[in-house]
């Protein structure tokens, strides 16, 4: 049995469903909302690479090291973006959350915070994870700020760690949250989501 079993997670109008080939058109449309593949610091697929992106995610799911979700609008089913558990380590009960991106119209909304709340709640409260991690490009300052807002702690920087889409080599900033830190982080996320938007 896989550590991460297929599951659908939903709250506050946001629904995470296991990513499948049926999401190809929706993912392509979400990526086109802001031409996200042009950003050198993201993993968003170019339009003609969308099917391969999903096939690669499904192969990694089969291998047990990644479980990708389509992030959708619960009311309409429209695909807003994608997020994944990855670098899944059942023996130490650790997952990372990443491969996360949203169409421009969903950015700076409650979508990412809600999706992270769903993924973190499932990781700590259902899967029994001891640690949840994140990694991001050293130049992706928006991502770093978003991860820090969740209550994650910076573990450090792995230098010369991965290739970007433009062929340059990036440093990777690593973050994590331990299970003992989750109750306080959860309370803060719920506070942020319940706060009136100005």
Secondary structure, DSSP 4 states (H G I P E B T S, - for coil): --SS----EEETTEEEEE--GGGHHHHHHHHHTTTGGG-TT--PPPGGGHHHHHHHHHHHHHHTSEEEEEEEETTT--EEEEEEEEEEEGGGTEEEEEEEEE-GGGTTSSHHHHHHHHHHHIIIIIS--SEEEEEEETT-HHHHHHHHHTT-EEEEEEEEEEE-TTSPEEEEEEEEEEHHHHHHHHHHHHHHHHSPP-
